[in-house]
Amino acid sequence: MATLTTLRPPAGERPVRPKRRRERPGITGFRRSLRRHWTLYLLMVVPLIWFGVFKYIPMSNAVLAFKNYNVIKGIWGSPWVGWQNFELFFHNPVFWTLVKNTFVLSVYTVAASFPIAIILALALNEVRNGIFKRTVQLVTYAPYFISTVVVVSMTILVLSPRLGIVNEGLGFFGVPAIDFLGNPDYFRHIYVWSDVWQTTGYSAVIYLAALSGIDPALHESAKIDGASRLQRIRHVDLPGIMPTAVIILVLAVGNIMAIGFEKAFLLQNPLNLSQSEIIATYVYKTGLLNADFSGATAIGLFNSVINLGLLLMVNTIAKRITGNGLWS
């Protein structure tokens, strides 16, 4: 029977240990996380497949913008034309009109809807009457679930020059009927404020959720220091929701050139076309009505690149000014 001394290595020599395979910490951590949370990773499979099939794979068809599309030859068999489709769009007489209408309408929408949602959330947060608070939330939140087609139909009926309630009210004071949708000067106001009515309640819910996460001790300390309600809103509530507000503003500005197609197209008519024709409606008419699929793809790709540039620029500015951004 061997003793302990015979199992020890000779003096001055280090014991020989089997070499272990070294793994990078990131890979080891991922494997450990995969074994521990495999059910959560399994739940992610279906959304990832959906994004891959319906979002990322179709991106490859953006090559259509650089080709002269032929239905018989298909997307990849059609001849290359390089930047020709973009040049045709840039030299189109309506190019600057489309860019201007899209940009002005989008900026107007963001400028009107962004602060109103914050004001509504701050006001509701200060209401202590539960019944009144829930009633206001219901009234302002419900329009969000109304279809855009229904909202446009309601708008047309309310502003009708013959039977609309607005013109009926103006007629009561002796003001002649106004064709609101026939006058291009009214189009942007109608579009924006109907959108504010429809989406403000939903946007306010996001800010209310952010307000609920503010530590009540901050308000108690402010009360002890003698701060009024407006001072507490300014110095406690607003800084508390600032990260959420910055992210929502960055996303809104990043989508400035991607304003919705449905409402603009449904409110559009030959009389207000000078201000209601935007890039989205022009893409629809170019691609589907005129069957110029290559030109429509080029216009859409140009619009997407502009949006991406705006998103990165505004996110960088917000990050430097406030310290908050999409990729904090």
DRENDO-1510 file (C-alpha; in Angstrom, 1 decimal, always signed):
<recs>
REC; n; res; u; v; w
REC; 1; MET; +0.0; +0.0; +0.0 .
REC; 2; ALA; +1.5; +3.3; -1.1 .
REC; 3; THR; +2.0; +6.0; +1.4 .
REC; 4; LEU; +1.3; +9.7; +1.0 .
REC; 5; THR; +4.9; +10.5; +0.5 .
REC; 6; THR; +5.2; +8.2; -2.6 .
REC; 7; LEU; +2.3; +10.0; -4.3 .
REC; 8; ARG; +3.8; +13.5; -3.9 .
REC; 9; PRO; +6.1; +14.8; -6.7 .
REC; 10; PRO; +9.8; +15.1; -6.0 .
REC; 11; ALA; +11.0; +18.2; -4.2 .
REC; 12; GLY; +11.4; +21.2; -6.5 .
REC; 13; GLU; +9.0; +19.9; -9.2 .
REC; 14; ARG; +5.4; +21.2; -9.7 .
REC; 15; PRO; +2.6; +18.7; -10.0 .
REC; 16; VAL; +1.5; +18.0; -13.5 .
REC; 17; ARG; -2.2; +18.9; -14.0 .
REC; 18; PRO; -4.3; +18.1; -17.0 .
REC; 19; LYS; -4.8; +21.1; -19.3 .
REC; 20; ARG; -8.3; +22.4; -19.5 .
REC; 21; ARG; -9.7; +23.9; -22.6 .
REC; 22; ARG; -9.9; +27.6; -22.2 .
REC; 23; GLU; -13.2; +29.3; -23.3 .
REC; 24; ARG; -13.9; +32.9; -23.7 .
REC; 25; PRO; -15.9; +34.5; -20.9 .
REC; 26; GLY; -18.6; +35.6; -23.3 .
REC; 27; ILE; -19.2; +32.2; -24.8 .
REC; 28; THR; -19.2; +30.6; -21.3 .
REC; 29; GLY; -21.7; +33.2; -20.0 .
REC; 30; PHE; -24.0; +32.7; -23.0 .
REC; 31; ARG; -24.0; +28.9; -22.5 .
REC; 32; ARG; -24.7; +29.2; -18.8 .
REC; 33; SER; -27.5; +31.7; -19.6 .
REC; 34; LEU; -28.9; +29.4; -22.3 .
REC; 35; ARG; -29.1; +26.4; -19.9 .
REC; 36; ARG; -30.7; +28.5; -17.2 .
REC; 37; HIS; -33.2; +30.5; -19.3 .
REC; 38; TRP; -33.8; +28.2; -22.3 .
REC; 39; THR; -37.6; +28.7; -22.0 .
REC; 40; LEU; -37.2; +32.5; -22.6 .
REC; 41; TYR; -34.9; +31.9; -25.5 .
REC; 42; LEU; -37.4; +29.5; -27.0 .
REC; 43; LEU; -40.1; +32.2; -26.7 .
REC; 44; MET; -37.9; +34.5; -28.8 .
REC; 45; VAL; -37.6; +32.1; -31.7 .
REC; 46; VAL; -41.1; +32.8; -33.2 .
REC; 47; PRO; -40.7; +36.7; -33.2 .
REC; 48; LEU; -37.1; +36.4; -34.6 .
REC; 49; ILE; -38.4; +34.1; -37.4 .
REC; 50; TRP; -41.3; +36.6; -38.1 .
REC; 51; PHE; -38.9; +39.5; -38.3 .
REC; 52; GLY; -36.5; +37.6; -40.5 .
REC; 53; VAL; -39.2; +36.4; -43.0 .
REC; 54; PHE; -41.3; +39.6; -43.1 .
REC; 55; LYS; -38.8; +42.4; -42.4 .
REC; 56; TYR; -35.2; +41.4; -43.2 .
REC; 57; ILE; -35.5; +39.1; -46.2 .
REC; 58; PRO; -37.8; +41.6; -48.1 .
REC; 59; MET; -35.0; +44.2; -47.6 .
REC; 60; SER; -33.0; +42.4; -50.3 .
REC; 61; ASN; -35.7; +43.4; -52.8 .
REC; 62; ALA; -34.7; +47.0; -52.3 .
REC; 63; VAL; -32.3; +46.3; -55.2 .
REC; 64; LEU; -35.3; +47.0; -57.4 .
REC; 65; ALA; -34.6; +50.7; -56.9 .
REC; 66; PHE; -31.4; +50.3; -59.1 .
REC; 67; LYS; -33.1; +48.3; -61.8 .
REC; 68; ASN; -35.6; +48.7; -64.7 .
REC; 69; TYR; -38.1; +46.2; -63.4 .
REC; 70; ASN; -39.6; +43.8; -65.9 .
REC; 71; VAL; -42.4; +41.6; -64.7 .
REC; 72; ILE; -41.4; +38.7; -67.0 .
REC; 73; LYS; -37.7; +38.8; -66.0 .
REC; 74; GLY; -38.4; +39.3; -62.3 .
REC; 75; ILE; -36.5; +41.3; -59.7 .
REC; 76; TRP; -33.1; +39.7; -60.1 .
REC; 77; GLY; -33.3; +39.2; -63.9 .
REC; 78; SER; -34.2; +42.8; -64.7 .
REC; 79; PRO; -31.4; +45.0; -66.1 .
REC; 80; TRP; -29.4; +47.4; -63.9 .
REC; 81; VAL; -29.9; +51.1; -64.4 .
REC; 82; GLY; -27.8; +52.4; -61.5 .
REC; 83; TRP; -29.0; +55.7; -60.0 .
REC; 84; GLN; -31.3; +56.5; -62.9 .
REC; 85; ASN; -34.5; +56.0; -60.9 .
REC; 86; PHE; -33.2; +58.4; -58.2 .
REC; 87; GLU; -32.2; +61.0; -60.7 .
REC; 88; LEU; -35.6; +60.9; -62.3 .
REC; 89; PHE; -37.2; +61.5; -58.9 .
REC; 90; PHE; -34.8; +64.3; -58.0 .
REC; 91; HIS; -35.4; +66.1; -61.3 .
REC; 92; ASN; -39.2; +65.6; -61.1 .
REC; 93; PRO; -40.9; +69.0; -60.9 .
REC; 94; VAL; -42.9; +67.9; -57.8 .
REC; 95; PHE; -39.9; +66.7; -55.9 .
REC; 96; TRP; -39.5; +69.7; -53.7 .
REC; 97; THR; -43.2; +70.1; -53.2 .
REC; 98; LEU; -43.4; +66.5; -51.9 .
REC; 99; VAL; -40.4; +66.9; -49.6 .
REC; 100; LYS; -41.8; +70.2; -48.3 .
REC; 101; ASN; -45.3; +68.9; -47.7 .
REC; 102; THR; -44.1; +65.8; -46.0 .
REC; 103; PHE; -41.6; +67.6; -43.8 .
REC; 104; VAL; -43.9; +70.5; -42.8 .
REC; 105; LEU; -46.9; +68.2; -42.0 .
REC; 106; SER; -44.7; +65.8; -39.9 .
REC; 107; VAL; -43.0; +68.6; -38.0 .
REC; 108; TYR; -46.4; +70.2; -37.3 .
REC; 109; THR; -47.7; +66.9; -36.0 .
REC; 110; VAL; -44.8; +66.3; -33.7 .
REC; 111; ALA; -44.8; +69.9; -32.4 .
REC; 112; ALA; -48.5; +69.7; -31.6 .
REC; 113; SER; -48.9; +66.2; -30.3 .
REC; 114; PHE; -45.7; +65.9; -28.2 .
REC; 115; PRO; -46.2; +68.6; -25.6 .
REC; 116; ILE; -50.0; +68.1; -25.4 .
REC; 117; ALA; -49.6; +64.5; -24.3 .
REC; 118; ILE; -47.1; +65.5; -21.6 .
REC; 119; ILE; -49.4; +68.3; -20.3 .
REC; 120; LEU; -52.4; +65.9; -20.2 .
REC; 121; ALA; -50.3; +63.3; -18.3 .
REC; 122; LEU; -49.1; +65.9; -15.8 .
REC; 123; ALA; -52.6; +67.2; -15.3 .
REC; 124; LEU; -54.1; +63.7; -14.8 .
REC; 125; ASN; -51.3; +62.9; -12.4 .
REC; 126; GLU; -52.4; +65.8; -10.1 .
REC; 127; VAL; -56.1; +64.8; -10.1 .
REC; 128; ARG; -57.2; +63.2; -6.9 .
REC; 129; ASN; -60.8; +62.5; -7.7 .
REC; 130; GLY; -60.7; +58.9; -9.0 .
REC; 131; ILE; -64.0; +58.9; -10.9 .
REC; 132; PHE; -63.2; +62.2; -12.7 .
REC; 133; LYS; -59.7; +60.9; -13.5 .
REC; 134; ARG; -60.9; +57.6; -14.9 .
REC; 135; THR; -63.6; +59.4; -17.0 .
REC; 136; VAL; -61.1; +61.8; -18.5 .
REC; 137; GLN; -58.7; +58.9; -19.3 .
REC; 138; LEU; -61.5; +56.9; -21.0 .
REC; 139; VAL; -62.7; +59.9; -23.1 .
REC; 140; THR; -59.2; +60.8; -24.2 .
REC; 141; TYR; -58.0; +57.2; -24.7 .
REC; 142; ALA; -61.0; +55.8; -26.6 .
REC; 143; PRO; -60.4; +57.6; -29.9 .
REC; 144; TYR; -57.1; +55.7; -30.3 .
REC; 145; PHE; -59.0; +52.6; -31.1 .
REC; 146; ILE; -61.1; +54.2; -33.8 .
REC; 147; SER; -60.1; +53.2; -37.3 .
REC; 148; THR; -58.4; +55.8; -39.4 .
REC; 149; VAL; -61.1; +55.4; -42.1 .
REC; 150; VAL; -63.8; +56.1; -39.5 .
REC; 151; VAL; -61.9; +59.1; -38.1 .
REC; 152; VAL; -61.6; +60.6; -41.7 .
REC; 153; SER; -65.3; +59.9; -42.3 .
REC; 154; MET; -66.3; +61.7; -39.1 .
REC; 155; THR; -64.0; +64.6; -40.0 .
REC; 156; ILE; -65.6; +64.9; -43.5 .
REC; 157; LEU; -69.1; +64.8; -42.0 .
REC; 158; VAL; -68.3; +67.3; -39.3 .
REC; 159; LEU; -66.7; +69.8; -41.7 .
REC; 160; SER; -69.1; +69.3; -44.6 .
REC; 161; PRO; -70.1; +72.7; -46.1 .
REC; 162; ARG; -73.8; +71.7; -46.3 .
REC; 163; LEU; -74.6; +69.4; -43.3 .
REC; 164; GLY; -71.5; +69.7; -41.1 .
REC; 165; ILE; -72.0; +70.7; -37.5 .
REC; 166; VAL; -69.1; +73.3; -37.7 .
REC; 167; ASN; -70.7; +75.2; -40.6 .
REC; 168; GLU; -74.1; +74.9; -38.9 .
REC; 169; GLY; -72.6; +76.7; -35.9 .
REC; 170; LEU; -70.9; +79.3; -38.1 .
REC; 171; GLY; -74.2; +79.9; -39.9 .
REC; 172; PHE; -75.8; +80.6; -36.6 .
REC; 173; PHE; -73.6; +83.6; -36.2 .
REC; 174; GLY; -74.1; +84.7; -39.8 .
REC; 175; VAL; -70.8; +83.3; -41.2 .
REC; 176; PRO; -71.1; +81.8; -44.7 .
REC; 177; ALA; -70.3; +78.1; -45.1 .
REC; 178; ILE; -66.6; +77.2; -45.6 .
REC; 179; ASP; -65.4; +74.3; -47.6 .
REC; 180; PHE; -62.6; +73.3; -45.2 .
REC; 181; LEU; -61.4; +70.2; -47.2 .
REC; 182; GLY; -61.6; +72.1; -50.5 .
REC; 183; ASN; -59.2; +74.8; -49.3 .
REC; 184; PRO; -55.6; +73.7; -49.2 .
REC; 185; ASP; -54.8; +76.2; -46.4 .
REC; 186; TYR; -56.9; +74.2; -44.0 .
REC; 187; PHE; -55.6; +70.7; -44.8 .
REC; 188; ARG; -52.6; +70.6; -42.4 .
REC; 189; HIS; -54.6; +72.0; -39.5 .
REC; 190; ILE; -57.4; +69.4; -40.1 .
REC; 191; TYR; -54.8; +66.6; -40.4 .
REC; 192; VAL; -52.8; +67.5; -37.3 .
REC; 193; TRP; -55.5; +68.3; -34.9 .
REC; 194; SER; -57.6; +65.3; -35.8 .
REC; 195; ASP; -54.5; +63.2; -35.2 .
REC; 196; VAL; -53.9; +65.0; -31.8 .
REC; 197; TRP; -57.5; +64.2; -30.8 .
REC; 198; GLN; -57.0; +60.5; -31.8 .
REC; 199; THR; -53.5; +59.8; -30.3 .
REC; 200; THR; -53.0; +62.2; -27.3 .
REC; 201; GLY; -54.8; +59.9; -24.8 .
REC; 202; TYR; -52.7; +56.9; -25.7 .
REC; 203; SER; -49.4; +58.9; -25.6 .
REC; 204; ALA; -50.4; +60.3; -22.2 .
REC; 205; VAL; -50.6; +56.7; -20.8 .
REC; 206; ILE; -46.9; +56.2; -21.4 .
REC; 207; TYR; -46.1; +59.4; -19.5 .
REC; 208; LEU; -48.4; +58.4; -16.7 .
REC; 209; ALA; -46.6; +55.1; -16.4 .
REC; 210; ALA; -43.3; +57.0; -16.1 .
REC; 211; LEU; -44.8; +59.4; -13.5 .
REC; 212; SER; -45.9; +56.4; -11.4 .
REC; 213; GLY; -42.3; +55.4; -11.1 .
REC; 214; ILE; -41.2; +58.6; -9.5 .
REC; 215; ASP; -40.3; +58.2; -5.8 .
REC; 216; PRO; -43.0; +59.7; -3.6 .
REC; 217; ALA; -40.3; +60.8; -1.1 .
REC; 218; LEU; -39.2; +63.4; -3.6 .
REC; 219; HIS; -42.7; +65.0; -3.5 .
REC; 220; GLU; -42.7; +64.8; +0.3 .
REC; 221; SER; -39.4; +66.5; +0.5 .
REC; 222; ALA; -40.5; +69.2; -1.9 .
REC; 223; LYS; -43.7; +69.8; +0.2 .
REC; 224; ILE; -41.6; +70.1; +3.4 .
REC; 225; ASP; -39.4; +72.7; +1.6 .
REC; 226; GLY; -42.5; +74.7; +0.8 .
REC; 227; ALA; -42.7; +74.0; -3.0 .
REC; 228; SER; -46.0; +74.7; -4.7 .
REC; 229; ARG; -47.8; +72.2; -7.0 .
REC; 230; LEU; -46.4; +73.9; -10.1 .
REC; 231; GLN; -42.9; +73.9; -8.6 .
REC; 232; ARG; -43.1; +70.2; -7.8 .
REC; 233; ILE; -44.3; +69.5; -11.4 .
REC; 234; ARG; -41.4; +71.5; -12.8 .
REC; 235; HIS; -38.6; +70.2; -10.5 .
REC; 236; VAL; -39.8; +66.6; -9.7 .
REC; 237; ASP; -42.2; +65.3; -12.4 .
REC; 238; LEU; -40.6; +66.8; -15.5 .
REC; 239; PRO; -37.1; +65.5; -14.7 .
REC; 240; GLY; -38.6; +62.2; -13.8 .
REC; 241; ILE; -40.2; +61.6; -17.2 .
REC; 242; MET; -37.4; +63.3; -19.2 .
REC; 243; PRO; -35.7; +60.0; -20.3 .
REC; 244; THR; -39.1; +58.6; -21.6 .
REC; 245; ALA; -39.9; +61.9; -23.3 .
REC; 246; VAL; -36.5; +62.1; -25.0 .
REC; 247; ILE; -36.8; +58.5; -26.4 .
REC; 248; ILE; -40.3; +59.2; -27.7 .
REC; 249; LEU; -39.2; +62.5; -29.2 .
REC; 250; VAL; -36.2; +60.8; -30.9 .
REC; 251; LEU; -38.4; +58.1; -32.4 .
REC; 252; ALA; -41.0; +60.7; -33.5 .
REC; 253; VAL; -38.3; +62.9; -35.3 .
REC; 254; GLY; -36.8; +59.7; -36.8 .
REC; 255; ASN; -40.2; +59.0; -38.5 .
REC; 256; ILE; -40.7; +62.6; -39.7 .
REC; 257; MET; -40.5; +61.7; -43.4 .
REC; 258; ALA; -42.5; +58.5; -42.9 .
REC; 259; ILE; -45.8; +60.1; -42.0 .
REC; 260; GLY; -48.9; +57.9; -42.4 .
REC; 261; PHE; -50.3; +57.3; -45.8 .
REC; 262; GLU; -53.9; +56.4; -44.9 .
REC; 263; LYS; -55.2; +59.7; -43.5 .
REC; 264; ALA; -53.5; +61.9; -46.0 .
REC; 265; PHE; -54.8; +59.9; -48.9 .
REC; 266; LEU; -58.3; +59.7; -47.5 .
REC; 267; LEU; -58.5; +63.5; -46.8 .
REC; 268; GLN; -57.0; +64.2; -50.2 .
REC; 269; ASN; -58.9; +65.7; -53.1 .
REC; 270; PRO; -58.1; +67.6; -56.3 .
REC; 271; LEU; -58.7; +71.0; -54.6 .
REC; 272; ASN; -56.2; +70.5; -51.7 .
REC; 273; LEU; -53.6; +68.5; -53.6 .
REC; 274; SER; -51.0; +71.3; -53.5 .
REC; 275; GLN; -50.6; +70.6; -49.7 .
REC; 276; SER; -51.9; +67.1; -49.3 .
REC; 277; GLU; -49.6; +65.3; -51.7 .
REC; 278; ILE; -46.8; +63.8; -49.7 .
REC; 279; ILE; -44.2; +61.2; -50.4 .
REC; 280; ALA; -46.3; +58.3; -49.2 .
REC; 281; THR; -49.2; +59.1; -51.4 .
REC; 282; TYR; -46.9; +59.7; -54.4 .
REC; 283; VAL; -45.3; +56.3; -53.9 .
REC; 284; TYR; -48.7; +54.7; -53.9 .
REC; 285; LYS; -49.7; +56.5; -57.1 .
REC; 286; THR; -46.4; +55.8; -58.8 .
REC; 287; GLY; -46.0; +52.2; -57.9 .
REC; 288; LEU; -49.6; +50.8; -57.9 .
REC; 289; LEU; -51.5; +53.1; -60.1 .
REC; 290; ASN; -48.8; +53.8; -62.7 .
REC; 291; ALA; -47.1; +50.4; -62.3 .
REC; 292; ASP; -43.6; +52.1; -62.0 .
REC; 293; PHE; -42.3; +49.7; -59.3 .
REC; 294; SER; -38.7; +50.6; -59.7 .
REC; 295; GLY; -39.4; +54.3; -59.3 .
REC; 296; ALA; -41.7; +53.8; -56.3 .
REC; 297; THR; -39.0; +51.6; -54.7 .
REC; 298; ALA; -36.3; +54.3; -55.3 .
REC; 299; ILE; -38.6; +57.0; -53.7 .
REC; 300; GLY; -39.3; +54.7; -50.7 .
REC; 301; LEU; -35.6; +53.9; -50.3 .
REC; 302; PHE; -34.7; +57.6; -50.4 .
REC; 303; ASN; -37.3; +58.3; -47.8 .
REC; 304; SER; -36.0; +55.5; -45.5 .
REC; 305; VAL; -32.4; +56.8; -45.8 .
REC; 306; ILE; -33.5; +60.3; -44.8 .
REC; 307; ASN; -35.4; +58.9; -41.8 .
REC; 308; LEU; -32.4; +56.9; -40.7 .
REC; 309; GLY; -30.2; +60.0; -40.9 .
REC; 310; LEU; -32.6; +62.1; -38.9 .
REC; 311; LEU; -32.9; +59.3; -36.3 .
REC; 312; LEU; -29.1; +59.1; -35.8 .
REC; 313; MET; -28.7; +62.9; -35.8 .
REC; 314; VAL; -31.4; +63.6; -33.2 .
REC; 315; ASN; -30.4; +60.7; -31.0 .
REC; 316; THR; -26.8; +62.0; -31.0 .
REC; 317; ILE; -28.0; +65.5; -30.1 .
REC; 318; ALA; -30.3; +64.2; -27.4 .
REC; 319; LYS; -27.5; +62.0; -26.0 .
REC; 320; ARG; -25.1; +65.0; -25.7 .
REC; 321; ILE; -27.7; +67.4; -24.2 .
REC; 322; THR; -29.7; +65.2; -21.8 .
REC; 323; GLY; -27.5; +62.1; -21.5 .
REC; 324; ASN; -30.4; +59.9; -22.6 .
REC; 325; GLY; -30.9; +58.2; -26.0 .
REC; 326; LEU; -32.0; +55.1; -27.7 .
REC; 327; TRP; -28.7; +53.3; -27.1 .
REC; 328; SER; -27.9; +54.6; -23.6 .
</recs>
